Amino acid sequence: MREILNRYIPERAVSPIFKMIKDNNVHLKIVNERKTRHGDYRRMPNGTQQITVNANLNEYRFLITLVHEIAHLQAFEKFGRQIKPHGREWKYTFKELMLPFIRPDVFPSVLLPVIARHFKNPTASSDTDAKLSVALKTFDPENDKNYIFEIPVGGIFRIYNGKTFKKGERKIKRYECLEVDTGKVYLFQPNAEVELLKN
């Protein structure tokens, strides 16, 4: 397991994460990319604790995602299954588990202030914190995608499932975008990655 973790998370995080996995009796599965989530936790019918994490994540996002899922497990074990999945008990547990990793020998100095700010009140997904998502993205391999916030109003873009949209105005935190084929309006996070199409 240590050798596997070495391939996916920062070196200085391997021993404490290995201990967390062992102590919580976690069956960790590293899986192909899923567009809708980075990771997942579930208690299996046989009582084992299974956590899945997408294999394509950079080492910093992988670490945050893995700790996020272990926090679900621990929060449910400590506070009971009736708690909200991303309620205050989970937030408290996630912060406690992440705190030992928020240091310069685990995360690059450019990420530390963004991560520290995020963990004052962690969100259900690192992707809903646009600043953190964009900061983590700088450590991904280059691709031809654009963020919604980079696309001009009126620009046409395609998402992962092939649907095309026309970018509209920003409403509070998200952008209203019109699906070209149906005329339905959808809200997009500013840091959603899409493919810009030529008008």
N, CA, C and O of each residue as an XYZ file, in Angstrom:
796
protein
N       0.821     -1.213      0.000
C       0.000      0.000      0.000
C       0.854      1.263      0.000
O       0.534      2.232     -0.687
N       1.956      1.252      0.780
C       2.838      2.430      0.812
C       3.362      2.765     -0.583
O       3.421      3.930     -0.975
N       3.743      1.714     -1.332
C       4.294      1.936     -2.680
C       3.232      2.588     -3.577
O       3.539      3.474     -4.375
N       1.994      2.139     -3.434
C       0.900      2.710     -4.235
C       0.683      4.169     -3.851
O       0.577      5.034     -4.720
N       0.618      4.442     -2.542
C       0.421      5.821     -2.076
C       1.534      6.740     -2.572
O       1.293      7.897     -2.919
N       2.760      6.205     -2.600
C       3.900      6.990     -3.079
C       3.700      7.525     -4.488
O       4.225      8.580     -4.843
N       2.929      6.784     -5.293
C       2.697      7.204     -6.679
C       1.641      8.305     -6.783
O       1.572      9.003     -7.795
N       0.816      8.463     -5.739
C      -0.352      9.337     -5.860
C      -0.382     10.548     -4.936
O      -1.107     11.503     -5.216
N       0.377     10.542     -3.850
C       0.332     11.681     -2.923
C       1.752     12.155     -2.601
O       2.710     11.420     -2.843
N       1.908     13.375     -2.058
C       3.252     13.859     -1.713
C       3.947     12.908     -0.739
O       3.315     12.316      0.136
N       5.247     12.779     -0.912
C       6.045     11.802     -0.157
C       5.864     11.940      1.357
O       5.730     10.939      2.061
N       5.859     13.191      1.862
C       5.768     13.417      3.307
C       4.395     13.067      3.884
O       4.231     12.995      5.102
N       3.415     12.850      3.011
C       2.070     12.501      3.483
C       1.856     10.986      3.532
O       0.867     10.519      4.097
N       2.775     10.217      2.947
C       2.545      8.777      2.783
C       2.386      8.059      4.130
O       1.410      7.334      4.319
N       3.317      8.243      5.060
C       3.244      7.512      6.341
C       1.986      7.839      7.136
O       1.292      6.918      7.567
N       1.660      9.142      7.352
C       0.429      9.415      8.112
C      -0.844      8.939      7.408
O      -1.790      8.513      8.070
N      -0.878      9.005      6.083
C      -2.063      8.528      5.347
C      -2.151      7.005      5.435
O      -3.236      6.450      5.615
N      -1.022      6.341      5.309
C      -0.999      4.879      5.440
C      -1.553      4.465      6.804
O      -2.323      3.510      6.907
N      -1.154      5.198      7.854
C      -1.649      4.917      9.213
C      -3.161      5.149      9.300
O      -3.878      4.351      9.904
N      -3.645      6.239      8.698
C      -5.090      6.539      8.692
C      -5.874      5.415      8.023
O      -6.917      4.988      8.519
N      -5.358      4.943      6.894
C      -6.033      3.877      6.136
C      -6.089      2.599      6.986
O      -7.119      1.932      7.067
N      -4.951      2.281      7.616
C      -4.867      1.075      8.442
C      -5.771      1.182      9.675
O      -6.541      0.269      9.976
N      -5.664      2.313     10.382
C      -6.434      2.509     11.620
C      -7.940      2.470     11.377
O      -8.705      2.030     12.235
N      -8.360      2.936     10.195
C      -9.792      2.989      9.889
C     -10.267      1.792      9.068
O     -11.419      1.731      8.640
N      -9.344      0.833      8.855
C      -9.690     -0.390      8.125
C     -10.314     -0.075      6.757
O     -11.361     -0.609      6.389
N      -9.633      0.808      6.022
C     -10.143      1.269      4.727
C      -9.653      0.362      3.608
O      -8.480     -0.008      3.547
N     -10.585      0.015      2.723
C     -10.217     -0.641      1.465
C     -10.178      0.472      0.416
O     -11.221      0.967     -0.011
N      -8.963      0.864      0.004
C      -8.803      1.967     -0.950
C      -8.759      1.428     -2.370
O      -7.962      0.544     -2.686
N      -9.628      1.973     -3.228
C      -9.625      1.617     -4.652
C      -9.316      2.874     -5.459
O      -9.951      3.912     -5.277
N      -8.346      2.770     -6.343
C      -8.008      3.883     -7.220
C      -8.628      3.553     -8.576
O      -8.318      2.526     -9.178
N      -9.505      4.434     -9.046
C     -10.369      4.104    -10.187
C     -10.187      5.098    -11.335
O      -9.584      6.158    -11.168
N     -10.719      4.734    -12.502
C     -10.685      5.633    -13.657
C     -11.482      6.896    -13.360
O     -12.358      6.906    -12.495
N     -11.164      7.956    -14.091
C     -11.805      9.259    -13.877
C     -13.327      9.175    -13.959
O     -13.882      8.547    -14.861
N     -13.989      9.822    -12.998
C     -15.442     10.010    -13.052
C     -15.671     11.511    -13.124
O     -15.106     12.268    -12.335
N     -16.500     11.944    -14.070
C     -16.692     13.379    -14.293
C     -17.417     14.052    -13.140
O     -17.229     15.246    -12.905
N     -18.243     13.306    -12.418
C     -19.105     13.929    -11.415
C     -18.495     13.968    -10.021
O     -19.016     14.656     -9.143
N     -17.399     13.243     -9.800
C     -16.810     13.220     -8.456
C     -15.346     12.839     -8.516
O     -14.906     12.148     -9.434
N     -14.587     13.304     -7.513
C     -13.172     12.933     -7.402
C     -12.996     11.682     -6.551
O     -12.066     10.903     -6.761
N     -13.908     11.496     -5.577
C     -13.792     10.361     -4.672
C     -15.143      9.981     -4.108
O     -16.147     10.654     -4.343
N     -15.152      8.874     -3.348
C     -16.414      8.361     -2.824
C     -16.121      7.480     -1.610
O     -15.136      6.743     -1.582
N     -17.000      7.572     -0.605
C     -16.887      6.671      0.551
C     -18.183      5.898      0.714
O     -19.269      6.467      0.599
N     -18.076      4.618      0.980
C     -19.276      3.847      1.334
C     -18.908      2.682      2.247
O     -17.847      2.065      2.146
N     -19.845      2.426      3.134
C     -19.713      1.242      3.985
C     -20.366      0.104      3.219
O     -21.534      0.199      2.842
N     -19.630     -0.962      2.989
C     -20.127     -2.076      2.201
C     -21.016     -2.980      3.065
O     -20.911     -2.966      4.291
N     -21.901     -3.774      2.417
C     -22.799     -4.662      3.177
C     -22.062     -5.596      4.137
O     -22.602     -5.972      5.178
N     -20.834     -5.968      3.788
C     -20.070     -6.878      4.666
C     -19.344     -6.143      5.797
O     -18.596     -6.753      6.560
N     -19.573     -4.808      5.901
C     -18.988     -4.033      6.996
C     -17.668     -3.365      6.672
O     -17.188     -2.552      7.462
N     -17.054     -3.686      5.515
C     -15.788     -3.037      5.166
C     -16.044     -1.585      4.754
O     -17.129     -1.234      4.288
N     -15.028     -0.760      4.936
C     -15.106      0.657      4.596
C     -14.372      0.855      3.272
O     -13.156      0.675      3.206
N     -15.093      1.220      2.229
C     -14.466      1.373      0.917
C     -14.394      2.840      0.517
O     -15.383      3.570      0.578
N     -13.204      3.250      0.107
C     -13.007      4.594     -0.427
C     -12.447      4.450     -1.833
O     -11.497      3.703     -2.063
N     -13.054      5.183     -2.779
C     -12.514      5.222     -4.136
C     -12.039      6.638     -4.430
O     -12.668      7.613     -4.018
N     -10.929      6.741     -5.143
C     -10.386      8.039     -5.564
C      -9.980      7.915     -7.025
O      -9.435      6.894     -7.445
N     -10.253      8.971     -7.799
C      -9.900      8.968     -9.223
C      -8.383      8.959     -9.411
O      -7.659      9.701     -8.746
N      -7.920      8.117    -10.317
C      -6.487      7.952    -10.560
C      -5.851      9.161    -11.248
O      -4.638      9.354    -11.161
N      -6.666      9.982    -11.936
C      -6.097     11.060    -12.758
C      -5.831     12.351    -11.973
O      -5.406     13.342    -12.567
N      -6.067     12.366    -10.673
C      -5.885     13.600     -9.892
C      -4.407     13.861     -9.641
O      -3.630     12.923     -9.460
N      -4.013     15.153     -9.629
C      -2.629     15.452     -9.248
C      -2.444     15.127     -7.766
O      -3.430     14.956     -7.049
N      -1.208     15.041     -7.299
C      -0.937     14.513     -5.950
C      -1.581     15.338     -4.838
O      -1.935     14.794     -3.792
N      -1.736     16.651     -5.054
C      -2.306     17.505     -4.006
C      -3.826     17.343     -3.941
O      -4.405     17.273     -2.857
N      -4.460     17.285     -5.102
C      -5.913     17.068     -5.126
C      -6.242     15.649     -4.645
O      -7.252     15.435     -3.974
N      -5.387     14.686     -4.991
C      -5.596     13.306     -4.546
C      -5.567     13.241     -3.016
O      -6.425     12.609     -2.400
N      -4.581     13.896     -2.415
C      -4.451     13.893     -0.953
C      -5.683     14.525     -0.297
O      -6.246     13.960      0.641
N      -6.098     15.693     -0.788
C      -7.266     16.374     -0.216
C      -8.511     15.496     -0.367
O      -9.313     15.386      0.561
N      -8.669     14.872     -1.536
C      -9.836     14.024     -1.793
C      -9.850     12.805     -0.868
O     -10.890     12.453     -0.311
N      -8.702     12.171     -0.712
C      -8.619     10.985      0.144
C      -8.956     11.340      1.597
O      -9.695     10.613      2.261
N      -8.415     12.457      2.087
C      -8.699     12.877      3.472
C     -10.176     13.268      3.608
O     -10.801     12.994      4.633
N     -10.734     13.911      2.568
C     -12.165     14.259      2.531
C     -13.012     12.998      2.777
O     -13.946     13.020      3.578
N     -12.679     11.910      2.086
C     -13.461     10.675      2.196
C     -13.233      9.980      3.540
O     -14.170      9.425      4.115
N     -12.003     10.006      4.043
C     -11.744      9.433      5.372
C     -12.514     10.227      6.433
O     -12.970      9.660      7.426
N     -12.658     11.542      6.220
C     -13.430     12.378      7.146
C     -14.901     11.947      7.170
O     -15.532     11.970      8.227
N     -15.456     11.553      6.005
C     -16.824     11.021      5.986
C     -16.922      9.790      6.890
O     -17.804      9.694      7.744
N     -16.010      8.867      6.682
C     -15.993      7.627      7.455
C     -15.933      7.941      8.953
O     -16.747      7.440      9.730
N     -14.966      8.772      9.354
C     -14.778      9.065     10.777
C     -15.964      9.830     11.375
O     -16.367      9.572     12.509
N     -16.517     10.768     10.608
C     -17.660     11.549     11.113
C     -18.866     10.643     11.338
O     -19.554     10.767     12.351
N     -19.126      9.733     10.398
C     -20.247      8.804     10.563
C     -20.023      7.874     11.763
O     -20.946      7.598     12.530
N     -18.776      7.396     11.909
C     -18.465      6.497     13.023
C     -18.621      7.209     14.370
O     -19.127      6.632     15.333
N     -18.183      8.462     14.423
C     -18.165      9.197     15.696
C     -19.528      9.788     16.047
O     -19.947      9.736     17.204
N     -20.222     10.349     15.055
C     -21.448     11.106     15.329
C     -22.723     10.378     14.900
O     -23.825     10.846     15.186
N     -22.585      9.238     14.217
C     -23.758      8.469     13.800
C     -24.138      8.728     12.353
O     -23.746      9.737     11.765
N     -24.896      7.818     11.795
C     -25.245      7.878     10.363
C     -26.317      8.913     10.051
O     -26.616      9.141      8.879
N     -26.903      9.543     11.058
C     -27.978     10.506     10.809
C     -27.453     11.894     10.434
O     -28.221     12.748      9.992
N     -26.156     12.119     10.607
C     -25.614     13.457     10.312
C     -25.683     13.755      8.816
O     -25.744     12.842      7.992
N     -25.673     15.055      8.474
C     -25.628     15.444      7.062
C     -24.246     15.097      6.511
O     -23.244     15.283      7.201
N     -24.181     14.591      5.267
C     -22.873     14.178      4.715
C     -21.816     15.282      4.764
O     -20.645     15.005      5.026
N     -22.218     16.533      4.514
C     -21.249     17.635      4.543
C     -21.629     18.685      5.591
O     -21.393     19.880      5.412
N     -22.218     18.214      6.677
C     -22.625     19.101      7.770
C     -21.467     19.455      8.682
O     -20.307     19.173      8.381
N     -21.807     20.087      9.815
C     -20.756     20.619     10.689
C     -19.856     19.541     11.278
O     -18.674     19.792     11.512
N     -20.395     18.327     11.527
C     -19.573     17.245     12.084
C     -18.502     16.815     11.088
O     -17.353     16.571     11.454
N     -18.909     16.727      9.802
C     -17.935     16.362      8.763
C     -16.897     17.468      8.599
O     -15.701     17.191      8.514
N     -17.353     18.728      8.555
C     -16.419     19.861      8.397
C     -15.375     19.854      9.512
O     -14.181     20.023      9.262
N     -15.840     19.657     10.739
C     -14.947     19.621     11.895
C     -13.921     18.492     11.735
O     -12.726     18.692     11.950
N     -14.406     17.308     11.356
C     -13.531     16.136     11.201
C     -12.531     16.356     10.074
O     -11.351     16.038     10.218
N     -13.001     16.899      8.950
C     -12.133     17.145      7.790
C     -11.017     18.127      8.161
O      -9.852     17.900      7.833
N     -11.372     19.206      8.839
C     -10.372     20.202      9.267
C      -9.322     19.565     10.171
O      -8.122     19.771      9.996
N      -9.803     18.782     11.147
C      -8.891     18.129     12.097
C      -7.914     17.193     11.380
O      -6.723     17.166     11.691
N      -8.432     16.430     10.420
C      -7.585     15.471      9.702
C      -6.601     16.154      8.756
O      -5.487     15.669      8.557
N      -7.019     17.290      8.169
C      -6.153     17.974      7.186
C      -5.070     18.818      7.841
O      -4.001     19.012      7.263
N      -5.336     19.318      9.039
C      -4.418     20.267      9.682
C      -2.955     19.822      9.677
O      -2.082     20.630      9.360
N      -2.653     18.549     10.022
C      -1.239     18.137     10.032
C      -0.561     18.173      8.655
O       0.667     18.146      8.573
N      -1.351     18.235      7.575
C      -0.768     18.220      6.221
C      -0.552     19.624      5.656
O       0.139     19.785      4.650
N      -1.133     20.630      6.289
C      -1.047     21.990      5.734
C       0.280     22.611      6.170
O       0.339     23.470      7.050
N       1.344     22.136      5.513
C       2.701     22.593      5.825
C       3.557     22.557      4.553
O       3.239     21.848      3.599
N       4.638     23.326      4.556
C       5.433     23.469      3.321
C       6.154     22.224      2.849
O       6.582     22.177      1.696
N       6.309     21.210      3.691
C       6.965     19.997      3.189
C       5.964     19.027      2.549
O       6.348     17.971      2.046
N       4.668     19.400      2.574
C       3.637     18.584      1.909
C       3.080     19.319      0.695
O       2.995     18.753     -0.395
N       2.700     20.585      0.887
C       2.129     21.392     -0.200
C       3.101     22.499     -0.606
O       3.814     23.037      0.240
N       3.134     22.846     -1.910
C       3.974     23.965     -2.352
C       3.511     25.274     -1.704
O       2.330     25.438     -1.397
N       4.442     26.195     -1.500
C       4.133     27.452     -0.800
C       3.033     28.254     -1.492
O       2.288     28.973     -0.826
N       2.918     28.144     -2.829
C       1.853     28.889     -3.537
C       0.463     28.365     -3.183
O      -0.514     29.112     -3.245
N       0.366     27.087     -2.813
C      -0.935     26.506     -2.464
C      -1.319     26.731     -1.007
O      -2.506     26.792     -0.685
N      -0.338     26.855     -0.126
C      -0.615     26.878      1.315
C      -1.634     27.926      1.755
O      -2.564     27.582      2.484
N      -1.498     29.213      1.337
C      -2.497     30.188      1.807
C      -3.907     29.891      1.303
O      -4.884     30.127      2.013
N      -4.014     29.366      0.064
C      -5.329     29.049     -0.513
C      -5.952     27.878      0.242
O      -7.147     27.885      0.536
N      -5.134     26.871      0.554
C      -5.619     25.710      1.300
C      -6.008     26.114      2.717
O      -7.047     25.689      3.223
N      -5.176     26.936      3.360
C      -5.476     27.385      4.727
C      -6.808     28.135      4.758
O      -7.607     27.941      5.674
N      -7.048     28.989      3.763
C      -8.314     29.743      3.708
C      -9.492     28.786      3.505
O     -10.533     28.928      4.147
N      -9.321     27.814      2.611
C     -10.390     26.847      2.329
C     -10.785     26.084      3.596
O     -11.967     25.852      3.847
N      -9.783     25.699      4.388
C     -10.066     24.839      5.532
C     -10.563     25.590      6.765
O     -10.769     24.984      7.817
N     -10.756     26.901      6.645
C     -11.481     27.617      7.711
C     -12.934     27.169      7.709
O     -13.574     27.105      8.758
N     -13.452     26.857      6.516
C     -14.834     26.369      6.382
C     -14.923     25.523      5.113
O     -15.423     25.999      4.094
N     -14.442     24.264      5.156
C     -14.352     23.463      3.922
C     -15.711     23.213      3.281
O     -16.720     23.040      3.965
N     -15.713     23.198      1.944
C     -16.950     22.970      1.191
C     -17.074     21.491      0.830
O     -16.134     20.712      0.983
N     -18.263     21.129      0.347
C     -18.553     19.738      0.001
C     -17.617     19.209     -1.081
O     -17.352     18.009     -1.136
N     -17.118     20.087     -1.937
C     -16.173     19.683     -2.982
C     -15.142     20.779     -3.138
O     -15.472     21.963     -3.063
N     -13.878     20.389     -3.358
C     -12.847     21.406     -3.591
C     -13.168     22.204     -4.851
O     -12.694     23.329     -5.014
N     -13.978     21.619     -5.747
C     -14.332     22.317     -6.987
C     -15.290     23.475     -6.757
O     -15.351     24.388     -7.581
N     -16.049     23.463     -5.646
C     -16.972     24.579     -5.407
C     -16.239     25.788     -4.823
O     -16.806     26.879     -4.756
N     -15.003     25.609     -4.406
C     -14.148     26.732     -4.012
C     -13.300     27.057     -5.244
O     -12.282     26.419     -5.509
N     -13.757     28.074     -5.988
C     -13.120     28.370     -7.286
C     -11.638     28.685     -7.131
O     -10.832     28.256     -7.957
N     -11.259     29.429     -6.087
C      -9.842     29.796     -5.913
C      -8.986     28.560     -5.681
O      -7.905     28.428     -6.255
N      -9.472     27.655     -4.839
C      -8.712     26.427     -4.574
C      -8.646     25.553     -5.824
O      -7.594     25.004     -6.150
N      -9.764     25.431     -6.513
C      -9.817     24.595     -7.719
C      -8.827     25.087     -8.778
O      -8.098     24.294     -9.372
N      -8.811     26.400     -9.005
C      -7.904     26.981    -10.004
C      -6.447     26.808     -9.562
O      -5.580     26.506    -10.383
N      -6.179     26.998     -8.264
C      -4.811     26.831     -7.747
C      -4.343     25.390     -7.911
O      -3.207     25.154     -8.322
N      -5.206     24.421     -7.593
C      -4.842     23.005     -7.738
C      -4.641     22.633     -9.202
O      -3.791     21.805     -9.530
N      -5.428     23.248    -10.076
C      -5.385     22.952    -11.520
C      -4.013     23.271    -12.117
O      -3.599     22.649    -13.096
N      -3.307     24.245    -11.524
C      -1.993     24.612    -12.072
C      -0.988     23.451    -11.975
O       0.068     23.484    -12.607
N      -1.326     22.435    -11.186
C      -0.443     21.267    -11.054
C      -0.897     20.091    -11.911
O      -0.299     19.017    -11.857
N      -1.955     20.287    -12.705
C      -2.423     19.261    -13.634
C      -1.603     19.330    -14.925
O      -1.004     20.364    -15.220
N      -1.573     18.233    -15.701
C      -0.946     18.312    -17.018
C      -1.715     19.310    -17.897
O      -2.909     19.534    -17.698
N      -1.023     19.895    -18.854
C      -1.664     20.857    -19.776
C      -2.815     20.185    -20.524
O      -2.730     19.017    -20.902
N      -3.898     20.948    -20.730
C      -4.962     20.450    -21.612
C      -5.553     21.619    -22.396
O      -5.159     22.769    -22.198
N      -6.490     21.322    -23.279
C      -7.023     22.365    -24.162
C      -8.329     22.953    -23.634
O      -9.073     23.586    -24.383
N      -8.606     22.749    -22.354
C      -9.864     23.222    -21.778
C      -9.731     24.668    -21.287
O      -8.636     25.155    -21.006
N     -10.884     25.330    -21.194
C     -10.961     26.676    -20.626
C     -11.872     26.638    -19.404
O     -12.739     25.772    -19.281
N     -11.659     27.583    -18.515
C     -12.621     27.780    -17.441
C     -13.762     28.639    -17.964
O     -13.574     29.461    -18.862
N     -14.951     28.443    -17.394
C     -16.107     29.268    -17.777
C     -15.771     30.757    -17.630
O     -16.110     31.559    -18.500
N     -15.103     31.127    -16.526
C     -14.852     32.560    -16.293
C     -13.937     33.173    -17.350
O     -13.895     34.395    -17.498
N     -13.201     32.334    -18.088
C     -12.302     32.846    -19.137
C     -13.036     33.080    -20.460
O     -12.517     33.772    -21.337
N     -14.224     32.516    -20.613
C     -14.960     32.584    -21.878
C     -15.762     33.877    -21.931
O     -16.399     34.236    -20.941
N     -15.751     34.590    -23.060
C     -16.527     35.841    -23.132
C     -18.031     35.570    -23.093
O     -18.490     34.518    -23.537
N     -18.791     36.522    -22.562
C     -20.254     36.415    -22.556
C     -20.710     36.261    -24.009
O     -20.272     37.005    -24.886
N     -21.595     35.285    -24.255
C     -22.047     34.999    -25.617
C     -21.231     33.915    -26.297
O     -21.612     33.420    -27.358
N     -20.098     33.539    -25.685
C     -19.254     32.481    -26.253
C     -19.941     31.127    -26.171
O     -20.718     30.872    -25.251
N     -19.653     30.266    -27.131
C     -20.251     28.922    -27.192
C     -19.213     27.912    -26.708
O     -18.053     27.953    -27.117
N     -19.644     27.014    -25.836
C     -18.721     26.007    -25.326
C     -19.419     24.655    -25.224
O     -20.646     24.556    -25.210
N     -18.575     23.608    -25.154
C     -19.079     22.236    -25.057
C     -18.590     21.650    -23.734
O     -17.466     21.918    -23.307
N     -19.450     20.840    -23.080
C     -19.028     20.171    -21.856
C     -18.707     18.710    -22.152
O     -18.839     18.255    -23.289
N     -18.281     17.976    -21.116
C     -17.757     16.615    -21.280
C     -18.722     15.651    -21.970
O     -18.283     14.704    -22.623
N     -20.062     15.885    -21.832
C     -21.027     14.949    -22.431
C     -21.460     15.344    -23.843
O     -22.363     14.732    -24.414
N     -20.807     16.381    -24.408
C     -21.088     16.784    -25.785
C     -22.125     17.887    -25.926
O     -22.296     18.423    -27.021
N     -22.825     18.244    -24.847
C     -23.838     19.305    -24.933
C     -23.156     20.669    -25.085
O     -22.101     20.924    -24.504
N     -23.794     21.544    -25.890
C     -23.221     22.868    -26.119
C     -24.081     23.940    -25.450
O     -25.301     23.815    -25.342
N     -23.399     24.995    -25.006
C     -24.040     26.073    -24.262
C     -23.528     27.429    -24.730
O     -22.436     27.549    -25.286
N     -24.346     28.438    -24.490
C     -23.948     29.824    -24.745
C     -23.810     30.505    -23.395
O     -24.737     30.479    -22.585
N     -22.657     31.115    -23.147
C     -22.402     31.717    -21.843
C     -23.214     32.992    -21.662
O     -23.260     33.849    -22.544
N     -23.862     33.100    -20.487
C     -24.617     34.294    -20.140
C     -23.929     35.073    -19.026
O     -22.727     34.935    -18.799
N     -24.709     35.884    -18.344
C     -24.178     36.757    -17.294
C     -23.925     35.983    -15.999
O     -24.481     34.907    -15.778
N     -23.084     36.552    -15.163
C     -22.827     35.980    -13.843
C     -23.948     36.378    -12.896
O     -24.316     37.550    -12.814
N     -24.484     35.406    -12.187
C     -25.512     35.640    -11.174
C     -24.939     35.242     -9.827
O     -24.795     34.054     -9.539
N     -24.617     36.204     -9.017
C     -23.954     36.022     -7.717
C     -22.639     35.252     -7.931
O     -21.630     35.857     -8.293
N     -22.638     33.915     -7.712
C     -21.374     33.167     -7.839
C     -21.255     32.388     -9.132
O     -20.144     32.056     -9.547
N     -22.383     32.084     -9.788
C     -22.325     31.197    -10.961
C     -22.813     31.904    -12.226
O     -23.423     32.972    -12.168
N     -22.526     31.275    -13.377
C     -22.916     31.851    -14.665
C     -24.159     31.152    -15.206
O     -24.256     29.924    -15.196
N     -25.110     31.962    -15.680
C     -26.277     31.413    -16.365
C     -25.876     31.129    -17.806
O     -25.408     32.019    -18.516
N     -26.062     29.885    -18.232
C     -25.694     29.511    -19.596
C     -26.873     28.787    -20.249
O     -27.562     27.980    -19.625
N     -27.074     29.105    -21.520
C     -28.213     28.586    -22.272
C     -27.796     27.350    -23.057
O     -26.854     27.408    -23.848
N     -28.488     26.228    -22.847
C     -28.190     25.037    -23.645
C     -28.697     25.287    -25.062
O     -29.879     25.569    -25.262
N     -27.816     25.185    -26.032
C     -28.121     25.566    -27.412
C     -29.282     24.749    -27.986
O     -30.170     25.318    -28.621
N     -29.294     23.442    -27.779
C     -30.318     22.586    -28.391
C     -31.709     22.719    -27.763
O     -32.716     22.588    -28.458
N     -31.767     22.975    -26.463
C     -33.073     22.954    -25.773
C     -33.561     24.325    -25.323
O     -34.750     24.501    -25.056
N     -32.653     25.300    -25.235
C     -33.044     26.620    -24.735
C     -33.167     26.679    -23.212
O     -33.564     27.704    -22.658
N     -32.821     25.563    -22.528
C     -32.871     25.557    -21.066
C     -31.668     26.303    -20.497
O     -30.580     26.304    -21.073
N     -31.901     26.944    -19.338
C     -30.820     27.683    -18.677
C     -30.235     26.833    -17.554
O     -30.969     26.259    -16.750
N     -28.903     26.757    -17.509
C     -28.195     26.021    -16.464
C     -27.212     26.962    -15.778
O     -26.738     27.926    -16.380
N     -26.912     26.676    -14.525
C     -25.920     27.462    -13.789
C     -24.600     26.704    -13.754
O     -24.568     25.505    -13.478
N     -23.500     27.420    -14.041
C     -22.168     26.811    -14.044
C     -21.256     27.525    -13.057
O     -21.275     28.751    -12.941
N     -20.456     26.730    -12.349
C     -19.411     27.300    -11.496
C     -18.396     28.010    -12.392
O     -18.137     27.549    -13.504
N     -17.812     29.128    -11.928
C     -16.833     29.852    -12.761
C     -15.623     29.014    -13.144
O     -14.996     29.263    -14.174
N     -15.284     28.004    -12.309
C     -14.096     27.195    -12.570
C     -14.410     25.871    -13.257
O     -13.557     24.984    -13.306
N     -15.636     25.724    -13.792
C     -15.948     24.515    -14.571
C     -15.079     24.508    -15.832
O     -14.938     25.532    -16.500
N     -14.504     23.358    -16.147
C     -13.644     23.248    -17.329
C     -14.461     22.817    -18.535
O     -15.166     21.809    -18.491
N     -14.363     23.584    -19.608
C     -15.155     23.332    -20.810
C     -14.290     23.545    -22.044
O     -13.167     24.043    -21.967
N     -14.852     23.150    -23.188
C     -14.132     23.323    -24.463
C     -14.777     24.493    -25.222
O     -15.949     24.438    -25.595
N     -14.002     25.526    -25.436
C     -14.512     26.701    -26.170
C     -14.619     26.367    -27.650
O     -13.678     25.858    -28.258
N     -15.799     26.667    -28.226
C     -16.012     26.434    -29.641
C     -15.957     27.776    -30.365
O     -16.341     28.806    -29.810
N     -15.482     27.757    -31.594
C     -15.435     29.005    -32.367
C     -16.850     29.405    -32.769
O     -17.614     28.585    -33.278
N     -17.188     30.649    -32.541
C     -18.529     31.148    -32.907
C     -18.671     31.234    -34.411
O     -19.724     31.630    -34.910
